[in-house]
Amino acid sequence: ERIDKRDGSVFVKIQDGKLQKNWQRKQRVIYEKEFGKIPEGYKVVMANADNQNFDLDNMVLVSDVEEFIMNQNHLIKKDSELTKTGVLIAKLINKTRSKSNEL
């Protein structure tokens, strides 16, 4: 394991010989072990913004677009319930944008 000095994210070495593909975020490894493969275009965010709290209740699966919306609107908080509410808001914003584009 190694810790990213910028944001405290923990990375786990999963293989050798493929440079950056040798490492994955620890929350991804734990999440996939529990729930199966994470679909392309999705990632796990930490509900309480603590990149070293690997409790399954602290992990939320979001799409890349939803994470972008959450970051853009400051919806990731230190309070996990607020962040989980932020996920719902991001999903709603994303769905609204998708429906608007269909018109």
Secondary structure, DSSP 8 states (H G I E B T S, - for coil): -EE-TTT--EEEE--SSSGGGGEEEHHHHHHHHHH----TTEEEEETTS-TT---GGGEEEEEHHHHHHHHHTT---SSHHHHHHHHHHHHHHHHHHHHHHH-
